[in-house]
Amino acid sequence: MTAEHLSAVERLGGDDFLAQTLGRSFKVVRGEAASLAGLMGWDDLNAILTHHRFEPPRFRLAANGEQVPAHTYSQPIVTRRSTVWHRLQPSELHKRLAEGATLVLDAVDELHPGISALAGQLERWLRTGVQVNLYASWTGTEGFGIHWDDHDVVVVQLDGVKRWRIYGPTRTVPMHRDVETPEPPPEEPVADLVLTAGDVLYLPRGWWHAVAASEGQHSLHVTCGLQSTTGADLITWLSEMLRAHEAVRADIPRFGTAEEQRAFLDMIGKLIATELESDDLIARFSSARDATERARLAPSLPHITAAPPDADLQVRLVTTRPALTTVPDGTVRLTAGGEEWTFAAKAEPMLALLKGGEAHRLADLAQAAGVTLAQAAGVVTELVDGQAAAIGGSR
């Protein structure tokens, strides 16, 4: 991880951002194009489109809030096994973009190492899942019109110029599954911003906005969507935890007497109230969310059996919110990606290094723990088998 990939996190303001801005208001931080050098550029996008086969909606064009039909910029190809895929036609793609379409590529963090690193840093900092979508446009036509998102976003302008008109929310923290639809936005925006290369914008969920490139100037930016963690999520998790109690697992006395129904509700109410009175409820919920985060895809080819005791083997965790705790019996427990491992206490130093998210040589991990390369490789093998770590770089 280089300093360039940390810039969006650092420039948003660290702990001050978490305390004063997150979920409250938008924030724009001006930067320089040089601060994003190496993150992602047009050549990277060209290479991705050249070497991957995409189908809508993963890759799509949009204009005026509508999806552009794929057949206007791609051609169906039938293989000799009678499968069909859509091959991009660059000249037709260029025409649709020149006519005002916006190019959209979802989950670009799965396709580009620099964007993946940026997403990982945001996940470690904000302790939530992050998906990064890419947008490229060339005209003043709005790809999606005035709209709001059901998640917070961090926008990084990679190249060119993009105009953001921000109207604010008309319903506080709306959800994807909600009981009401937000009222339409006001006619006049509360902010009219122009982002240039190197700028970073944070926008809370529910804030209406419209986005367009300046006429005649191309624009390339990524939007990091932050998974929301709401009271509804807490209630869902709590219902799962309370299934340990017989009263929660029992059938509701739908056909019982009024007294039986009242007694049942009182029992459920007491169980819920006891949990809500617990001072560490949110901390336990947050730990559970961290423990069940989705690991990022990272095979470890050619090592399909065990990690070799190679000093130069590169090892890294592919989960961004692991938990490392010392158990009273003297062992250490690593929880990551929905799995849990218990190791001898002497493994703690190497696990602590991996917990930071960087790749480390197997020799350095073994030295930190005071174990042999073979012993360190054994620990790594367990983590790779559990899909919490990936290895590479050996001969």
N, C-alpha and C positions, 0 to 999 in steps of 0.2 A: 504494500500500500504506500503510495507516494503522497506527498503533501498536497498535490493538486486535487486528489480525490477526497481529501478531508476538507477542502475549502468551503463547500456548501454547508457543512456542519459547523465549522469554525465561524464562518461569517454570519451565520444566523444568530449567534450569540451565546451558545452553550447554556449554562444553567439559568442565565437571565432570560433567555428565550423561553425556556420551559416554565418559568415562574410568571412571566409577564405577557407573553404573546400567544403561546400554543393554545389553540381553541378559542382565542378571544378576538384577534384582529389580524388583518393582513400585514405583511412586512416585506419591504423590498430592500435589498442590499446591493449596492452598485459594486461592480468589480471590473477587472480588465480581462480581455480575451486571453492574455498570456497565462492568467491564473488557471485556465482550463486546458492548457496545452496537453495533448495526449489523452484527454478524456474520451472524446469521440469526434469524428469529422465526416465530411462528405465521402471521402474514400472508403471509410469504414462502412457507411451505409450502402454504398455501391457494391462493396464486397459481400455484404450480408444478402442483398437482393439477388446477387449473381449466384451465390452458392447454396441458397436454401429454397425450398419449395414451400410457399405459403398459400393458405386458403383464407378467405374472409371468415370470421372478422379479425383473425390474427393480423393480417395485412389487408388494408383497405384504403380507398380514397373516399373523402367526404366533402360535400359542398352544400352550403345553405341548410345545414341540419339533416341532409339526406345522404345515404350511402350511394356512391357512384357504381352502377352495375359493372361487375368484374369483366364481363365480355367486351366492354369498351376499351380495355387496356391490356387484355390477356387473351391467349388462344388455347382452347382445350387440346390436350395431347392425349391420344389413346395409345397405351403401351401394348406390346404384343401379348401381354397377359390380360388385356381388356380393362385395365384400370385407367382412370382419367385424372389428369392433373392440369392445372392452368399455368401455362408458361407466360411470363411477362413479355409484352411487346414494347421494348424501350421507346420506340418512336411514338406509339399511341399513349404510353404512360406520360411522356413529355408533353404531349398535346393536352391531355386532361389536366395536368398540373398548370400549364400555361393558361388554360381556360378558367382557372380559379379553384381547382380541387386541392384539398389538403391531404398529404400522404400520412398515414397512421400506421405505426408498427407497435403492436402490443408486446409487453414483456420483453423488451429489448435487453433487459438485465440478464436474460438467459442466453443472449447471443453475443454479448460484447464484454470482455473482461473488465474494462474500465468502468462501464456502467454497473456491472455486477458488484464491483468494489464499492462504488458510491452507495448502492442500495444496502450493502452489508454494513457500511458505516452508519447509515441512517437507522437501520434496524437495531444495531447495538446501542445507539444513543437514545432512540425513542422507544425501544423495547416493544416493537410491533412489527408486523409483516409489511413489506414494501414491494410494490410492483411498479416498474418503470416503463412508461410508454413514450414513444418518440413521435414527434410531429414535424413535418416539413411543409412549407408553403411558400408561394411566390407572388401572390396577389392580395388585394385588400378584401377578397371574398372570405366571409367567415365560414369555417368548416362546420361548425356546430350551432351557430346562432347564440343567442343569450341563454345560458343554462347554468345549472348548479350541479355540484358533485356530492355524492353521499360519503365522501371521505376527504380528509385534509390532503393538500398537495404541496410539494416543494418543487418548484420549477427552476430549471437551470437552462439559461439561454446559451447555446453552444456557438452559434454563428448567426450573423445577420441581425435583423431587427424585428421585433414583434410588439404589437400594440395590445394592451390589456385594458379593457374598460370594466371596472369593478363596481357593482351596484349594491353590494351588501346583502344580508340575509332578509327574508320575509317570514321565515319560520326558524326558530332557534333549533340548531342541531337536528335537522331533518334526517330521516333514515331511509334506507332502501325499502324496507318494509315498515310502513308508517300508517298511522290512522288518519292523517290529513295530508293534503298536498299544499306545498307552499304557495302563498299568494303571488301573483305576477310581480316582477321587479318594478321599481320606479322608472320613470322615463330618463332621468338624468343620473349618470354614474356618480358615485362618491369619490372615485379616483380614475384618472385617465393616464395610464403609464405606458412608456415605451421602453422595452427591455432591449439591451444590446449585449453583445457577446461578453460573457463573464458575470452578468447580473443573475441574482438569485431572488426568487419570489416565493413567499409562503402565503397560502390562502386556506382559511378554515373551511370545513364542509358547510354546505348550505349557502355559500356566498355566490350570488348570481354574477356571471362574468361573460364577456364576449371577447374573442381573440382573433386577430387577423394580422397578416404581414403588411408592411407598408408597401404601397403600390410600386412595383418595379424592383423591390428588394427581396431577396430570398431570406428565409428564416429556418433555422434548425434548433429545436429545443427538446428537452426531455421533461416529462412530468412524473414525479415520484409520488405515487398514490400510497397514503399511509392507512393501514387497516385501523378502523375505529375500535375502541374498547369501551363499551357502553354499559349502562346499568342493566340493560336487557341481557347482555352477555354475562354479567355477574349473576343475575337471577337464574339464567340457564345453567350455569356452572353450579350454583347452590342447589338447584333441584337434583342435579346428578350426585352431588356429595351426600345429600340427605337420603338417598336411596339405601344407605346403610341401615336406616331405621325401618322396622317392620311397618309402622303406621304409614309411612310414605309409599311403601310397596303394596300395601293393602288396597283392595277395591274400595272406591268411594261408596258409602252406604246410601245409594240413590233410592232404594226402596225401604230404607229404615224409617224409624219414627223421627219426629223432629228433635227429640232428645238425643237420639243416637247420632243424628247428623251434626248437631251442635257439639257433642262430645268429640266427634271426629275432627271438626274444624278447630276446636280448641287445642287438640293434641298437635295438629299441623302448625297452628299459630305459635305454640310454645317452642316447637323445634326451630322454626324460622327465626323467632325473636331471640332465641339463645345465640344463634349464629350471628345475627345482626348486631348483638351487643358485644361481640368479640372484637377487641381492639386490633387484632391482626388479620381480620377477614380479608381486607383488600390486599394485604401482603401475600396471604396464602393463595388468593385468586390469581394475583400477578405471577407468582411462582409457578402455578399450574399452567398458565398461559405460556410462559417461557419454556416450560418443560415439554410442551406439546407442539412447539413451533415446527413448521415444515422445513426439513433440511433442503438445502439447495443441491441440485443435481450435479454430481461430480464423480464419474467413474474413476477407477484407479488402474486402468490397463497400462502395462500388460500383466499386472500382478493380480491374478484371478484366484489365488489360493491364500498365501500368507505374505505379509510384508517381509522382504529380505533384510537381513542385518547389514545393510549397506550404509556406511557413514554419511554419504551424501544424499540419501533419500530425503525428499522434501515432504513434510507432513503438515497438514492443516485441518482444522475443524471446518465442516461445511454447515454448521449451525451457528447462528450469531448470538444466541442468548443462553449459553450453557450455564449450569449451576454446579459449583464445586463445593462440597461441604465435608467437614470432618465428622465422622461417626464416633459416638462414645466408645465403641469397642476398639478404636485406634485405626480403623480403616478410613478410606476416603471414598466419597460417592460422587460420581459425575452423572448429571442428568442433562440430556440434550436430545432434541428431535423426537421426543416421545419415548425414549429409551433410558435405561438407568444401568450403570455399571458400578461395581464395588471393587476397589483395588487396595493393595497393601499401602500403608501410609507412605512408604518410600517413593511411591509413584506420584505423590502430590506435586513436587516441583515441575515435573514434565507436563502434567496436566494443567498446571497454572500457566505455563508458557503457552500452551495451545489455546487456552481459554481466551487469550488476548486477540485471537483471530488471525494472527500472522502465520506464515509458513516458516517452519523450522527444520534444520537438518536433524536427522535421526541421531547423529553423533552429539549434537548440542543437547538434545532431549535426554539422552542417556547420561551425559556428563552432569546435567542439572540434578538428576535423580540419584546419581551415584550407582548406576546399574550398568550391565553389559549391553552391547548393541542388540544381542539376541533377546534379552529381557525387555528392552524398550520396544523392539519390533513386535513382541508378543502383545504388549499393551495396544500398540497401534493397530495390529491385526483385528483385535476385538472391536475397536472403534470403527474400522473400515467395514467389518462385517455387519455392524449395527447401523451403517449408513450415516454415521456422525462425522467421519473423517475421510479424507482422500489423500493419496500418496502419488508421487511422481518424481521424476528427475534422476532416478538411478540408472545405472548402465544396464 
